[in-house]
Amino acid sequence: MDKLFPSQEVDCVLDQFADGGTTLVEAKLLNRNIIGVDVNDVALERCREKTNFEHEGANGKVYLKKGDARNLSFISNEHVDLICTPNFSGYKYCNRSHQTSGCCCSQYQIRKAC
């Protein structure tokens, strides 16, 4: 599973398309802090339900925020270590050269993008 998250424990992961919450659950299990953002109230409630569990060693903190992935101004520049973004062809939120074209991290100083 760590190959999905090329980061260190307690790093902060951003999933700006939280949807069903799978990435949030995996981050919590891998002891990463994660920020989940979605525009859909139903999706956010599903994320709350899925991440509301206790498991030995799963100490990652989950922060949920209703919002648009194009406006992440509530996150401080030094706060995100890894951005997990689906590669939606046709969507290009920034002009940085990353492994995926669906990255919206132009305003953030990040160490890794997946």
Secondary structure per residue as TSV (DSSP state, phi and psi in degrees):
chain	resnum	aa	ss	phi	psi
A	1	M	-	360.0	-29.0
A	2	D	T	-61.9	-21.3
A	3	K	T	-66.2	-24.7
A	4	L	T	-73.4	-26.6
A	5	F	-	-124.6	84.9
A	6	P	-	-74.3	68.2
A	7	S	S	-144.9	176.9
A	8	Q	-	-102.8	158.6
A	9	E	T	-56.0	146.4
A	10	V	T	65.7	3.7
A	11	D	-	-62.8	161.3
A	12	C	E	-103.6	124.0
A	13	V	E	-107.1	142.0
A	14	L	E	-113.8	125.8
A	15	D	E	-121.0	96.9
A	16	Q	S	-84.9	4.3
A	17	F	-	-129.4	66.9
A	18	A	-	-59.6	-37.8
A	19	D	T	46.6	-111.4
A	20	G	T	-83.9	-10.4
A	21	G	S	91.2	6.4
A	22	T	H	-59.9	-45.6
A	23	T	H	-63.2	-36.6
A	24	L	H	-63.4	-44.2
A	25	V	H	-63.1	-46.2
A	26	E	H	-63.2	-41.0
A	27	A	H	-62.5	-43.8
A	28	K	H	-61.4	-43.8
A	29	L	H	-64.4	-30.3
A	30	L	T	-91.9	12.8
A	31	N	T	62.7	38.2
A	32	R	-	-107.1	144.6
A	33	N	E	-81.6	142.0
A	34	I	E	-140.9	142.0
A	35	I	E	-107.6	120.4
A	36	G	E	-108.3	127.6
A	37	V	E	-122.8	136.9
A	38	D	E	-155.7	153.5
A	39	V	S	-88.2	-12.5
A	40	N	-	-99.9	120.4
A	41	D	H	-61.4	-38.2
A	42	V	H	-64.8	-42.6
A	43	A	H	-62.6	-42.7
A	44	L	H	-65.2	-37.7
A	45	E	H	-65.4	-41.4
A	46	R	H	-60.7	-41.0
A	47	C	H	-62.7	-42.3
A	48	R	H	-59.4	-45.3
A	49	E	H	-63.7	-44.1
A	50	K	H	-70.7	-29.6
A	51	T	H	-97.0	0.5
A	52	N	-	-88.4	72.5
A	53	F	-	-145.5	159.3
A	54	E	-	-113.2	137.3
A	55	H	-	-153.4	136.6
A	56	E	T	-56.5	126.3
A	57	G	T	85.6	-8.6
A	58	A	-	-92.8	80.0
A	59	N	-	-104.3	7.9
A	60	G	-	-64.8	141.1
A	61	K	-	-93.0	138.4
A	62	V	E	-112.5	124.0
A	63	Y	E	-115.7	126.0
A	64	L	E	-111.7	140.9
A	65	K	E	-142.6	131.5
A	66	K	E	-81.4	126.4
A	67	G	-	177.4	174.9
A	68	D	-	-95.6	133.8
A	69	A	T	-62.4	-16.7
A	70	R	T	-85.0	-6.9
A	71	N	-	-132.3	91.4
A	72	L	-	-111.5	31.7
A	73	S	T	-64.9	-13.7
A	74	F	T	-76.6	-7.6
A	75	I	S	-98.6	129.2
A	76	S	-	-73.1	152.6
A	77	N	T	-55.1	-40.2
A	78	E	T	-90.2	9.4
A	79	H	S	-87.7	-26.5
A	80	V	-	-104.7	129.3
A	81	D	S	-101.2	-26.8
A	82	L	E	-148.4	133.9
A	83	I	E	-112.8	123.6
A	84	C	-	-105.4	113.6
A	85	T	-	-135.7	131.3
A	86	P	-	-63.6	149.2
A	87	N	-	-88.9	83.9
A	88	F	-	-83.1	112.1
A	89	S	T	-65.4	137.8
A	90	G	T	97.2	-18.2
A	91	Y	-	-101.5	123.2
A	92	K	-	-138.7	105.1
A	93	Y	-	-91.8	-14.6
A	94	C	-	-144.2	167.8
A	95	N	-	-105.1	14.7
A	96	R	S	-79.1	153.8
A	97	S	-	-96.3	99.0
A	98	H	-	-116.1	-180.0
A	99	Q	S	-68.7	-25.2
A	100	T	S	-119.9	154.5
A	101	S	S	-91.0	-6.8
A	102	G	-	-96.6	31.7
A	103	C	-	-89.8	134.8
A	104	C	-	-120.7	60.2
A	105	C	-	-117.6	18.3
A	106	S	T	-58.8	-26.6
A	107	Q	T	-96.0	1.8
A	108	Y	S	-114.2	142.1
A	109	Q	-	-90.7	105.2
A	110	I	-	-118.9	157.7
A	111	R	S	-91.7	-30.6
A	112	K	E	-145.6	152.4
A	113	A	E	-134.5	141.0
A	114	C	-	-122.4	360.0
